[in-house]
Amino acid sequence: MECVHDQNCSIHIGEGAVSLADDIPLRQEDRNCIILCEENAADLILPILGDRCPNLRKQPLYYLNAREQDKQVSSLIPLWKAWETDGIDRRTLVINIGGGVLCDMGGFAASVFKRGIPFVNIPTTLLSMADASVGGKTAVNLDETKNVIGTFSRPEAVLIDPVFLETLPEKEFLSGMAELIKMQWIANPDFSIDRTEECFSSRAMLSDLLLSAIEQKARITAMDFKEGNIRKILNFGHTFGHAFEALALKRKQKITHGEAIAHGMTCELYLSWLMTGFDRGKFETCSAWIRKHYGIFQFSRHEIPDLIAYMKTDKKSIEGKVYPILLPAFGQCRFTQAVPESLLEKTLSAYPFF
Ligand SMILES: NC(=O)c1ccc[n+]([C@@H]2O[C@H](COP(=O)([O-])OP(=O)(O)OC[C@H]3O[C@@H](n4cnc5c(N)ncnc54)[C@H](O)[C@@H]3O)[C@@H](O)[C@H]2O)c1
């Protein structure tokens, strides 16, 4: 098992990591512990938790509907009321177990309840293992606008155990792979498209890819926890990706976070070619690769103004100016270059023809 330190948060990665949670109720002499589990996958997740952590079976269990459409402040009010009724206070540690939506919602719920109670994340999807459970960002959406209400609050620990991946549908696996590939493209100058395909098709390389993504994220967040500068590069693909997710939410259409980010990466690489000289041939190969594995996000010309409006409400936008992350090359990122609206429009108009 590997351990990565993200300031005061220890991230344990590998088979058996979830068993470390069994000690939590024993270690906490003056603290209580509760479990917050996502409702949707509870029948898959809880038997594994109960089997690996018998001491947790006796702890109070709360459920949360944690689909993307539930990721709103209003969904947390009944949970906070229940916690209040049950006497949950700052001596209580919350164990969040579920996918990225649950980690974001549970982390946010804990980080503002009584001005902040401690929590531990046990991510159960590849995407939440690779990204959402680590780095200390918690959030809910505001209607369709993604993650605009949230806190910077690190969990005490993150326990990443591949045992949960055994039940993960292929679509969700692909979603997590998009974030893992994103991390290589932004942080690894030697990463080629051949290597991308190799990593993608070989599950044997998954643990290395996961460890590398977590180490990189911990390294970057240590430099800039509150995303004042360098941490912004982790949002490569997210300016367009979040706009696609917002449009999908509005249409009540299902799209995974990773799919949206993959389409966003294609658009931001196109902009990188236009604005920073990212190699044209490489852009075409990357875009064909994304299309092969993630297809295309369908939208009409009439929806382009809506997509641009979503980008302007993105957290990274300043005074209506949009700052997608641009890559002059793999392993190099620019995050301070505002992109004129005409180029956003050009990119979205060209996207179906990439
Ligand atoms: N805070 C951050 O830094 C950060 C980073 C990246 C993404 N995110 C957020 O993460 C969310 C996406 O997370 P996600 O992709 O995990 O989606 P998700 O939480 O919706 O989970 C995807 C699906 O997998 C199911 N599931 C969970 N565990 C399972 C298991 N072990 N077996 C089978 N099915 C299981 C869930 O019920 C759900 O249907 C987005 O809301 C995104 O904004 C946050």
The ligand as a Gaussian input file, in Angstrom:
#p B3LYP/6-31G(d) Opt

LIG

0 1
 N      -13.751000      18.161000      -5.540000
 C      -12.999000      17.933000      -6.583000
 O      -11.812000      18.271000      -6.604000
 C      -13.590000      17.239000      -7.774000
 C      -12.744000      16.806000      -8.797000
 C      -13.299000      16.109000      -9.870000
 C      -14.668000      15.865000      -9.898000
 N      -15.459000      16.314000      -8.899000
 C      -16.907000      16.033000      -8.914000
 O      -17.103000      14.626000      -8.871000
 C      -18.372000      14.343000      -9.443000
 C      -18.256000      13.136000     -10.346000
 O      -17.890000      12.025000      -9.583000
 P      -18.134000      10.541000     -10.148000
 O      -17.686000      10.458000     -11.537000
 O      -17.577000       9.610000      -9.147000
 O      -19.723000      10.441000     -10.241000
 P      -20.815000       9.891000      -9.218000
 O      -20.507000      10.204000      -7.838000
 O      -22.121000      10.353000      -9.787000
 O      -20.712000       8.299000      -9.422000
 C      -20.982000       7.740000     -10.675000
 C      -21.943000       6.545000     -10.564000
 O      -21.275000       5.439000      -9.990000
 C      -22.069000       4.859000      -8.941000
 N      -21.131000       4.192000      -8.045000
 C      -20.388000       4.707000      -7.039000
 N      -19.579000       3.760000      -6.541000
 C      -19.801000       2.641000      -7.238000
 C      -19.264000       1.323000      -7.182000
 N      -18.267000       0.999000      -6.359000
 N      -19.749000       0.408000      -8.044000
 C      -20.725000       0.732000      -8.932000
 N      -21.270000       1.941000      -9.036000
 C      -20.808000       2.880000      -8.190000
 C      -22.809000       6.048000      -8.392000
 O      -23.964000       5.655000      -7.692000
 C      -23.148000       6.809000      -9.663000
 O      -24.290000       6.260000     -10.276000
 C      -18.814000      15.589000     -10.195000
 O      -19.877000      16.202000      -9.494000
 C      -17.589000      16.462000     -10.191000
 O      -17.907000      17.829000     -10.198000
 C      -14.939000      16.971000      -7.840000

